[in-house]
Amino acid sequence: MTIRIVAVEAFPVIYPARGWFKFLEGPRGRRPVRASVVVKITADNGLVGWGQSVPLHRWSYETLETVLSTVQHYLAPELIGMDALDMEAIHAAMHRMIAPSFSTGQPICKAGVDLALFDLHGRLRGQTAAQMWGRPGREKLTLSWTVNVRSLAEAEQVIAEGWNRGYRHFNVKVAPDPMFDLELCRLIKRLVPDGFLWADANGGYDEATALEVAPKLADIGVAVLEQPLPAARLTGYRRLRQLGALPILMDEGVVSSVELEEFIRLGLLDGVAMKVARCGGLTEARKQIQLLEESGLMWLGSGLTDPDLSLAACLQLYAAYGLTRPAALNGPQFLEGSILKEPIRVEQGEAWIPRGPGLGVEVDADRLLRPLTAG
């Protein structure tokens, strides 16, 4: 059976932000928002698949404008007429059209296309994500509350808010100030002694600081240290791994399974904080999880402040592959509004897995054409 792609459309969707999160800050004078691009792929049988790209300009080089331009002017003309079921050929076409940087070029953009195709496949088969992968389904996934603050007083307020909303596990943004980071982690462990606490430096330490702070974080009770160094500091990652103070996870430096396999061989990491958007979509993210499990390494579930469709994709993947630790999916914490007919349900620190075919959710197309509002 061959099903041809007849249309690839892209819609900018801007979500209002609440609270303070460093990666949502805009250029000077602009209010924080969460930009995204919704991708709609239509097949010649009339079926439609929906995906979402989630560029984050303070985290990567991709922006709302680059995603829109790439989908509309480069990927759509290449994909129209292709067999929607031939994912290998489609990914090869996207990679030919948008060349790599160190690894996959514009993975966040390509993730929107990958998700839309996955959603289309699920609707065609009438299967959930777990059924498509031959994996056991789950009803809920436990989430982690993000602590990204500029003072200890602010931290107490943020922790209290998370606790009052039913969250019992916390992930904390650290670096570049190790003294503040240690006090912050001590505060969190004092207030939530039994919670899973993971520290994410987003590449903000230098090697000497990371080597000094890692054992101290471990003594406090931090469970893992994510992306302590910039992505290119590979010898530093090896030294941190050899130090063995606590598990060292990579994030920003891992886009494709090609470099992940190389990093594993070089002994640079204990695991990866997975992000579906960072990997170019579900197709590649699944490969990385399987590679980590085959190598006996850990993986945690993370995201890019994902809303709606991108959040649904993360939940489907992490639930189907048996994530046992809390997932740092903080879209529900920081974002307002939804383009879904039934927004994803988050209660008491747990997210319910959407149960429909494909990504499991239904888009309200009318909401794509008007600004989202808080509430």
GUDO-515029 format. One record per residue: x, y, z of N, C-alpha, C, O in turn. Coordinates in steps of 0.001 Angstrom, whole numbers, plus 500000, padded with zeros to 6 digits. Example, Ala and Ser with C-alpha at 12.3 -4.5 7.8 and 13.67 -1.06 7.14 Angstrom:
513190494310507800512300495500507800513200496700507800514236496681508465
512850497750507080513670498940507140512900500030507870513409501138508039
This chain:
500846498808500000500000500000500000500883501244500000501842501344500765
500544502180499136501257503449499061500275504587499315499215504663498695
500644505460500229499827506642500523500704507866500318501709508048501005
500314508699499370501128509850499008500818511075499868499673511312500253
501856511838500156501691513117500839501247514157499810501906514342498786
500135514830500082499638515844499155499792517261499690499717518220498922
500004517407500986500174518750501548500964518686502847500778517778503657
501851519664503035502588519855504283502430521324504661502910522211503955
501753521573505776501471522948506192502091523223507554502274522317508367
502409524493507784503023524899509054502292526115509608502013527070508883
501983526069510909501237527133511567501998527598512809502273526781513688
502346528883512910502967529365514155501947529411515282500841529923515109
502322528872516437501460528894517615502298529387518790503338528810519105
501838530461519436502565531071520544501787530855521836500615531219521935
502449530258522827501827529993524116502245531056525132503435531343525259
501292531644525856501661532534526963502444531755528027502179530578528270
503402532428528650504213531802529692503837532359531054503406533506531173
504005531531532083503797531989533453505033531648534269505739530685533969
505289532434535294506495532215536085507734532643535308507642533216534223
508901532350535894510162532689535231510917531418534896511151530565535752
511295531309533616512121530193533162513110530760532156512716531362531157
514402530563532425515430531282531674515365531049530176515702531946529404
514942529868529745514935529579528312513748530196527580513707530173526350
512790530743528307511641531366527656511796532879527522510927533542526957
512877533419528029513079534857527920513284535265526465514038534629525730
512601536336526060512753536843524708513826537910524632514482538204525631
514014538501523447514917539647523346514465540767524272513308540810524689
515366541655524586515093542713525564513798543468525215513590543906524084
512952543597526224511725544347526032510542543510525607509422544019525557
510752542230525294509654541365524877509271540420526007510128539920526737
507983540186526137507506539315527208507870537858526905507954537477525737
508084537047527930508387535626527700507181534892527115506061535027527607
507422534125526074506411533262525474507074531965525056508300531846525068
506248530993524684506783529739524168506342529607522709505177529329522423
507284529810521799506990529717520373506980528257519928507752527444520438
506112527927518983506098526598518396505556526685516978504977527693516575
505756525615516236505211525510514883504475524182514783505073523119514950
503186524247514512502383523044514326502460522629512855502269523449511957
502739521352512625502880520810511271501683519907510981501343519027511772
501063520141509849499919519335509401500288518664508089500632519336507117
500217517335508061500508516573506841499238515867506399498616515134507168
498864516098505145497653515500504581498035514472503529498871514732502665
497409513294503613497657512217502659496582512216501574495545512867501706
496849511471500498495914511469499370494613510734499668493667510809498883
494557510030500786493295509392501192492476510274502129491437509853502637
492948511496502353492237512444503192492643512439504651492271513349505392
493403511430505088493835511398506488494852512503506769495619512901505893
494839512984508005495719514074508424496501513646509655495961513002510554
497784514012509690498611513816510876499120515158511364499431516045510569
499203515300512686499631516553513299500925516350514085501090515354514788
501832517306513953503065517307514730503359518707515222502604519639514943
504457518861515955504794520171516508506293520289516699506929519422517298
506850521377516179508251521728516402508309522759517523507466523652517595
509304522635518395509366523498519575510724524201519672511502523917520583
511013525116518740512298525833518793512416526655520068511426527181520577
513628526758520573513891527483521817515220528206521633516287527620521812
515142529487521273516326530199520803517414530348521860518581530520521509
517071530289523126518095530370524171518689529000524503519601528895525324
518176527970523870518693526616524097519385526061522861520354525310522980
518902526420521678519492525945520421519524527084519416519093528199519708
520042526789518229520106527814517184518812527930516395518711528793515523
517817527088516670516576527115515899515567528090516515515436528192517735
514863528797515636513875529780516057512551529511515342512478528707514413
511515530204515798510214530111515139510345530391513652509767529683512828
511112531434513308511228531845511905511979530812511070511602530548509928
513042530223511630513794529238510842512973527979510610513042527376509539
512191527579511621511361526381511456510302526617510382510115525783509496
509612527747510462508587528047509457509181528070508055508634527471507129
510294528760507906510924528872506586511358527509506060511148527196504888
511957526709506918512461525411506475511332524475506085511412523803505057
510277524423506895509153523549506557508489524004505261508229523190504375
508217525290505152507448525793504015508234525795502713507692525457501661
509511526175502775510266526399501540511235525280501159511693525222500018
511552524393502101512532523355501816511979521940502001512134521096501118
511340521677503131510875520318503388509578519999502659509464518934502053
508604520890502703507313520612502067507462520301500574506929519287500124
508164521130499784508294520792498359508984519452498118508706518771497131
509889519076499031510605517811498870509733516616499212509865515555498601
508837516778500189508066515648500697506763515406499946506269514279499912
506207516437499351504941516255498632505144515246497491506072515365496690
504256514263497443504347513194496449505051511954496945504973510906496305
505752512047498096506437510875498642505445509953499342504347510366499716
505848508709499508505045507730500228505103508058501721506174508016502326
503963508382502307503911508782503711504332507655504650504698507921505795
504290506420504198504639505289505043506125504936505000506592504132505806
506864505526504075508280505210503915509110506192504739509679507142504201
509172505953506048509853506881506943511349506975506652511943508045506781
511950505866506264513384505895505972513678506833504808514620507623504871
512878506752503744513077507614502591512789509071502928513479509969502446
511778509310503749511426510689504118512531511321504950512907512468504708
513057510585505929514143511142506730515388511373505878516095512362506073
515662510480504945516808510675504055516618511932503208517567512685502990
515400512157502735515119513347501934515292514618502762515850515603502279
514814514600504005514969515776504859516439516058505141516855517216505169
517229515000505351518644515189505653519430515645504424520426516357504557
518994515243503238519638515762502016519338517250501840520205518028501441
518123517625502139517703519004501910518298519957502938518689521073502596
518369519520504214518954520334505284520165519589505815520034518588506521
521338520082505472522587519384505793522855519404507291522293520222508018
523719518497507751524024518442509184524899519600509634525578520231508823
524878519875510941525875520747511565526926519790512101527622519168511299
527082519633513417527911518544513927527207517221513677527830516203513375
525899517270513814525067516093513632523860516526512810523988517399511951
522697515940513051521491516249512292521229517745512241521200518406513279
521037518285511048520740519696510895519286520001511208518387519301510741
519050521042511995517716521492512395516828520343512904515739520120512375
517285519633513909516499518501514400515160518908515003514179518173514890
515111520079515646513851520501516257512806520734515183511639520385515363
513214521322514068512311521513512941511848520165512389510650519946512207
512770519285512131512437517981511544511568517140512474510814516281512017
511676517388513781510848516638514732509368516875514469508566515953514617
508989518088514083507584518369513808507043517523512676505905517057512729
507857517324511650507458516483510510507379515026510943506424514327510607
508381514568511687508399513184512159507169512880513008506547511831512842
506815513785513912505648513573514763504360513535513947503477512719514211
504256514419512955503044514439512122502898513141511341501788512630511194
503994512606510845503939511342510113503593510188511043502810509308510684
504175510192512237503837509151513210502348509203513538501684508168513602
501831510403513746500411510567514044499557510059512891498536509407513107
499977510360511666499263509888510479499262508363510415498231507752510132
500401507756510673500487506285510652499543505665511684498853504686511401
499524506251512885498653505716513918497184505820513555496405504907513829
496809506920512945495413507096512534495057506132511407493941505617511348
496007505896510525495765504958509425495527503548509974494651502832509489
496296503156510973496191501809511541495128501709512641494708500612513009
494697502871513164493785502845514288494441502322515546493803501646516353
495759502643515720496518502114516852497107503241517692497444504309517182
497223502974518997497937503884519877499433503768519635499896502860518944
500178504695520208501631504639520072502186503335520638503015502687520000
501741502952521818502234501715522430501931500511521549502772499623521409
500754500466520961500391499357520077501259499343518826501663498273518369
501550500502518270502399500572517080503799500056517360504434499457516492
504282500290518582505629499849518951505651498462519575506724497936519873
504489497866519775504431496568520430504880496619521871505526495695522365
504533497714522553504954497916523933503736497943524849502625498196524383
503923497686526142502795497764527083502349499211527274503177500122527297
501070499415527407500552500749527645500540501099529125500570500213529979
500496502378529424500385502867530802499354503979530841499081504629529832
498792504186532005497796505248532155498414506596532474497953507625531979
499470506599533309500011507858533814501532507820533859502152506757533840
502109509014533918503547509163534060503803510205535147503205511281535137
504691509881536080505039510829537143505964511911536599506908511625535862
505681513154536970506455514300536495507335514868537604507133514609538790
508317515652537169509217516366538067508946517868537921508629518341536830
509072518605539013508841520056539025510186520768538869511149520426539556
510257521747537980511512522431537690511730523610538631510853524457538802
512915523649539237513318524762540095514402525549539356515558525129539296
514015526683538801514938527572538094514757528956538712513822529680538368
515646529311539615515432530504540437516705531332540539517800530889540192
516510532579541039517633533507541191517960533797542651518909534527542939
517181533230543577517454533419545005516857532248545779515981531541545282
517345532054547005516818530976547832515387531267548276514578530350548413
515078532538548500513706532894548866512739532551547736511645532039547973
513153532837546519512337532477545360512200530959545265511143530448544896
513265530247545595513236528787545528512190528214546474511466527289546106
512104528745547671511107528242548619509698528409548067508854527530548240
509443529522547409508126529760546820507841528783545694506744528233545601
508840528565544831508663527662543693508452526228544169507594525520543643
509221525801545150509071524449545691507694524277546325507041523250546140
507258525292547074505939525226547707504831525136546664503857524406546847
504980525876545573503974525808544513503899524409543928502810523865543740
505062523825543639505077522466543107504482521469544077503699520605543682
504848521582545352504325520667546370502808520784546468502111519773546551
502296522008546458500856522224546568500093521704545344498894521439545426
500780521561544227500153521010543024500373519501542907500062518896541881
500913518903543972501017517452544014502329516883543525502462515663543426
503303517720543214504608517227542757505455516838543963505487517540544974
506140515706543834506975515214544924508425515008544503509243514529545290
508744515370543257510097515204542712510481516490541991509632517171541416
511784516817542030512224518127541560513517518010540739514424517252541080
513569518778539659514812518929538902515220520394539003514377521289538939
516506520628539160516987521974539477518013522422538450518895521658538059
517886523678538016518866524279537120520022524822537937519826525626538848
521236524375537606522434524828538311523410525426537305523202525359536094
524499526021537847525574526657537077525153528077536674523994528322536340
526107528998536713527555528769536853528101528921538275529294528705538487
527261529290539263527752529598540613527632528365541503526528528057541951
528717527648541779528617526401542539528194526618543986527525525755544555
528558527738544601528175527976545992526657528114546112526041527528547002
526062528897545206524606529037545208523948527696544905522943527342545521
524510526952543962523929525666543569523872524697544744522870524008544937
524931524644545515524965523732546656523942524136547717523260523278548278
523834525420547991522838525884548956521427525601548451520548525225549226
521217525780547163519900525527546582519535524055546694518407523728547063
520455523171546386520173521737546465519975521292547913519149520420548182
520720521878548845520502521569550268519091521970550693518424521253551440
518651523127550205517314523603550543516246522650550013515298522318550723
516400522217548776515410521318548192515367519997548952514287519487549249
516535519439549269516555518158549987516009518303551410515435517360551955
516189519482552008515619519695553345514098519752553275513411519198554133
513574520424552250512129520576552123511460519329551560510317519025551900
512173518606550696511599517408550065512628516276550180513220515889549173
512848515754551355513953514799551564513812513493550801514817512851550495
512591513087550488512401511789549840512227511883548326512062510858547665
512261513076547774512040513234546342513279512939545521514404513048546010
513065512562544267514168512374543312514622513760542858513826514534542326
515891514069543068516434515385542721517528515225541682518522514532541897
517319515891540540518341515836539513518750517239539122517908518121538949
520075517442538980520643518751538683521050518825537227521669517903536696
520699519927536586520986520142535168521742521451535024521218522521535333
522990521357534548523831522549534400523729523176533023524234524280532819
523090522504532067522980523033530702524328523512530158524412524535529479
525380522750530472526708523077529966527344524285530618528249524890530043
526883524657531829527297525916532417528527525902533292528977526970533709
529104524734533595530322524660534402531541524522533493531442524021532373
532695524974533993533946524566533369534379523256534022533786522823535010
535406522634533471535782521297533943536208521289535400535796520412536160
537030522256535801537528522279537176536371522440538167536338521777539203
535438523310537846534293523522538737533433522271538817533005521874539901
533183521657537682532352520444537671532986519328538484532294518632539227
534302519151538350534990518106539116534919518381540611534851517449541411
534934519643540988534866520000542407533452519868542948533265519404544073
532462520264542175531097520329542694530382518979542652529497518738543473
530736518100541726530014516832541573529982516014542873528903515564543257
531111515797543571531036515024544824530200515715545895529549515044546696
530207517030545920529430517771546912527939517652546628527137517525547554
527563517692545351526159517473544994525720516063545401524619515866545916
526594515097545162526274513715545539526075513591547046525161512894547486
526921514260547857526795514204549311525468514792549787524912514346550790
524969515783549073523696516410549439522528515479549152521506515524549836
522682514635548137521602513731547759521095513917546348520069513345545977
521804514715545548521458514833544131521704513487543460522739512857543682
520756513049542643520833511704542062521680511638540803522398510660540595
521608512668539955522367512685538705522756514124538388522130515066538874
523789514286537572524211515598537083524137515573535557524845514818534891
523270516415535035523023516460533595523812517596532939523852518713533454
524432517299531812525144518256530956525964519257531773525728520462531693
526933518758532563527721519674533391528616520607532580528895521726533010
529069520151531402530021520916530587529419521236529222528441520611528812
530002522211528516529583522419527130529737521135526316530578520291526625
528930520999525289528843519732524558530168519279523965530408518078523849
531026520207523591532273519845522905533393519435523858534437518983523388
533227519568525163534301519272526118534326517777526447534005517372527565
534704516979525477534593515533525613535594514954526614535251514032527355
536821515474526652537782514949527624537321515252529048537572514467529962
536654516378529238536113516706530544535034515726530964534957515350532133
534202515311530024533176514316530336533816512991530741533341512316531655
534876512631530066535554511380530437536096511460531857535972510502532620
536694512591532219537244512736533571536128512715534619536285512102535676
535023513369534339533905513352535279533354511935535456533034511513536567
533250511217534344532761509834534423533730508981535236533303508151536039
535013509179535035536015508409535773536014508771537251536313507927538095
535682510013537572535594510434538963534554509601539701534776509203540845
533440509339539065532434508437539619531660508986540802531095508217541578
531623510307540955530924510878542108529426510653542023528788510349543031
528864510796540849527449510540540610527256510375539114528128510785538348
526157509796538666525974509557537229526010510857536435525407511859536818
526731510815535324526870511965534430526027511710533189526244510739532464
525062512597532954524189512475531789524524513538530761524903514656531109
524384513183529493524495514158528419523101514542527929522137513790528075
523028515726527350521772516219526802522055516959525497521940516379524417
522424518237525591522601519059524392523565518451523385523416518682522185
524547517683523837525550517138522933525114515917522160525865515437521311
523916515389522422523472514156521770522265514460520900521180514749521406
522457514393519599521345514619518668520982513335517942519808512975517863
521981512646517411521701511398516700522357510219517407523238510389518249
521906509023517045522466507814517644523896507566517170524614506773517779
524318508227516099525691508059515610526686508560516653527598507832517044
526510509825517112527451510328518115527200509696519475528134509548520264
525954509320519770525703508646521042526484507340521116527093507038522142
526469506574520049527224505323520036528715505587520238529388504841520949
529226506641519620530640506987519771530943507435521200531966507053521767
530060508239521782530284508703523151530268507533524133531033507518525098
529404506561523889529360505374524751530677504614524652531232504198525669
531175504430523440532439503708523245533598504422523936534516503777524443
533554505755523956534623506537524564534484506634526081535371507174526741
533396506125526645533198506145528086532954507521528651533489507868529704
532134508327527947531931509713528340530707509938529224530561511013529804
529837508958529335528565509230529999528026507985530691528401506853530383
527122508245531647526385507172532313524975507049531771524272506084532072
524561508016530978523225507989530415522906509285529708523775510134529509
521640509430529327521186510577528546519854511067529105518992510272529482
519704512377529153518395512984529421517706513133528061518033514029527283
516766512257527792516141512196526472515240513405526232514546513881527131
515276513886524985514367514921524502513957514545523088514802514454522197
512674514329522879512191513947521550512509515033520539512938514730519426
512309516293520905512542517396519965514013517513519584514334517769518423
514909517328520553516335517459520282516828516425519271517777516680518530
516181515259519241516622514138518416516033514152517008516375513293516194
515167515097516707514527515083515399513248514277515362512713514021514283
512738513865516533511451513187516554511494511825517220512515511411517770
510374511147517157510215509850517808511058508762517167511554507873517860
511226508822515852511976507773515153513381507635515721513820506532516047
514087508761515838515462508742516338515506508571517850516397507895518364
514566509167518570514559509043520027514430507587520456515091507162521404
513589506817519771513453505390520084514773504654519877515139503806520691
515486504962518808516776504319518550517733504580519707518459503683520135
517731505814520209518660506154521284518316505441522581519210504967523283
517039505359522905516642504629524108517061503161524002517587502594524959
516832502557522856517206501158522663518712500963522769519171499978523347
519489501903522211520946501824522291521420501948523737522310501213524163
520837502863524485521209503023525897520890501771526698521701501325527510
519711501203526474519332500005527216520219498823526860520591498043527737
520562498680525585521463497605525173522855497765525790523564496784526013
523234499019526061524551499305526621524552499308528143525591499534528764
523389499058528750523291499038530202523381500407530837523766500521532001
523034501454530098523085502820530610521680503329530904520689502753530455
521611504412531661520318504941532080519822506011531112520604506604530368
518530506245531134517962507389530435516852507979531285516091507266531939
516783509289531257515722510009531946514859510708530908515319511001529805
513610510973531262512696511654530352512711513145530588512485513615531703
512982513888529522513062515335529623512343515954528433511709515247527651
512439517269528295511767517934527187512231519363527039513161519806527713
511569520081526145511892521482525876510680522359526174510198523088525307
510195522278527413508980523009527789507896522727526759507295523646526201
507657521453526518506799521021525415505322521284525688504835520971526775
504602521849524728503155521953524816502462520870523978503078520287523087
501234520614524252500288519917523379500845518717522626501079517677523241
501066518821521318501464517679520491502861517175520832503096515967520873
503780518093521075505135517680521439505140517012522807505859516036523018
504345517531523734504213516892525048503593515508524916504039514563525567
502567515382524079501936514079523867502946513060523355502939511909523791
503812513473522436504822512564521886505775512089522975506095510902523046
506229513008523823507121512628524920506445511640525868507036510630526253
505220511937526233504500511054527151504322509663526560504503508662527254
503970509599525284503770508298524641505063507489524652505051506302524979
506168508122524298507447507412524224507911506959525600508256505792525783
507923507866526563508473507538527870507620506498528597508142505634529301
506312506595528418505434505611529058505586504242528424505666503236529129
505628504192527096505721502907526399507036502204526678507091500975526696
508110502981526898509417502376527128509751502260528616510910502081528992
508713502366529461508858501991530859509705502901531707510421502428532589
509642504216531463510393505141532302509989504966533762508804504992534092
510977504789534633510689504546536047510933505768536920510425505830538039
511692506735536439511986507938537222511116509103536743510620509075535617
510925510120537576510059511239537197510581511959535951511787512149535793
509676512349535088510029513010533836509989514529533999509021515084534520
511046515185533549511119516650533623510439517258532397511092517857531541
509143517097532330508326517671531259507570518852531866506514518679532475
508123520048531695507623521192532442506740522135531636506472523250532083
506278521713530455505311522528529745504102522876530594503717524044530640
503476521894531280502323522211532124502648523173533266501756523851533776
503911523236533667504301524145534745504392525587534269504003526503534993
504900525798533064505238527149532623504333527725531532504418528919531246
503475526919530919502717527390529761501229527465530019500684526734530846
500578528369529291499128528535529334498556528262527949499246528414526941
497289527857527908496599527688526635496833526328526011497757525608526388
495980525981525043496079524701524353495374524784523010494395525512522851
495886524026522043495214523914520741494453522592520635493932522256519572
494391521849521731493746520543521708492274520652522099491888521506522897
491462519765521516490061519707521917489939519308523380489086519832524096
490776518395523826490863518014525231492320518107525656493109517216525340
492696519169526369494095519317526787494576518124527607493791517449528274
495881517882527543496480516779528292496253517004529782496455518104530297
495838515962530452495447516047531854496651515821532759497326514795532679
496906516808533625497973516708534621497359516990535985496806518064536223
497463516009536874496890516131538204497842515540539235498370514442539054
498052516276540310498860515780541429500230515266540976500696514218541421
500859516029540082502198515677539643502269514495538711503343513928538513
501131514106538127501120512993537178500397513414535900499388514117535950
500920512982534764500311513265533460499651512002532932500248510925532942
498430512143532478497707511021531897498112510865530441498189511845529700
498370509630530035498810509360528667497606509436527727496620508733527950
497657510269526683496540510318525723496295508943525108497244508212524824
495040508592524903494695507212524549494196507043523121493804505937522749
494194508089522311493746507966520935494821507402520030495922507118520501
494541507228518739495540506708517804496665507718517563496491508920517764
497804507215517136498933508094516854499436508763518110499745508090519093
499523510083518091499941510825519276498876510823520361499153511162521512
497653510439519994496613510245520994495740511439521272494832511346522099
495976512571520611495227513797520903494552514309519633494892513897518524
493584515220519819492865515808518697493071517323518703492859517985519719
493482517856517564493708519293517425492395520005517119491597519540516305
492183521130517777491079522023517441491609523011516406492256523996516762
491339522755515135491937523540514049491602525024514161492397525862513734
490458525365514719490088526776514846491055527521515758491297528712515562
491607526835516748492518527491517695493863527820517063494612528641517592
494176527188515939495425527511515253495396528918514664496444529514514414
494218529435514448494061530692513710493801531884514613493597532993514120
493804531678515934493620532793516854494599532693518007495031531597518362
494956533836518598495960533804519678495485532990520866494314533037521242
496420532236521459496107531510522686496128532477523861496902533434523880
495287532220524820495216533086525992495427532283527247495217531070527261
495839532951528299496048532297529584494709531922530185493682532533529887
494736530911531033493514530499531710493207529066531511492203528572532024
